[in-house]
Amino acid sequence: MRSASRRDGFTLLELAIALAVAAITLGVGVPGLGAWLAEQQLQERAEALLRTLDLARSEAVRHGARVDVCPAPGTCDAALPWEGGWSVTADDARDGGAPPLFRERRAAAGITVRGNRPVADYVSYTSLGQARRFDGALQMGTFTVCRSGLRARRVVLANSGRARIDTAGPVCP
C-alpha cells in the first residue's frame, strides 16, 4: 500500500534556503571573477606582444632580411598607440606593397601599451636576430602594458634581441 504522507518536490523553506545560498555564492564570486578576467586580459596582451617580438626575430633570421614590428596600420614612420594593435612586416616586402607577415588585433578597452623612447615607434630586427634601429643603433627598451588599478606587465627587449615579461611592475594609475 502507498503511504498518504509521501510528497514530491521541495517545500517553500527548502527553496528559500537554496536561493539564499546561491545569492551569497554569486555575491562573493562575481566581483572576484571580474578582477581575475581583467588580470587575464592584461597578461594576454603582454604575452601577445612577447610572441610577436619572438616571431619577428625568427622571421628576420629565416628571411635573411630586416623585419619590423610597428603599431597598426603597419607604418613605422609615426608614433601610433600600440594598444591599437601591431603588425610584423619584412623590410624588403614593405617597399613592394606586400601584406604584413602578421597582424595583432587591438587591445581590450582600458588596456594601454606604451614603449619607452627606444621602442616607442617600432622594433626592428636584423637578419642576425638583433634588435637595431633604422640608423643602426642598438635597440633595447621596455613596453609597459597597463590597466588602471592592476599591476603593470613589462615586456623587456634585451640587447640580444630577446624579449621577456616582467610581472613585478608598479600598480597602474
Secondary structure by P-SEA (a helix, b strand, c coil): cccccccccccaaaaaaaaaaaaaaaaacaaaaaaaaaaaaaaaaaaaaaaaaaaaaaaaaaacbbbbbbccccccccccccccbbbbbcaaaaaaccccccccccccccbbbbbccccccccccccccbbbccccccbbbbbbbbccccbbbbbccccccbbbbbccccccc
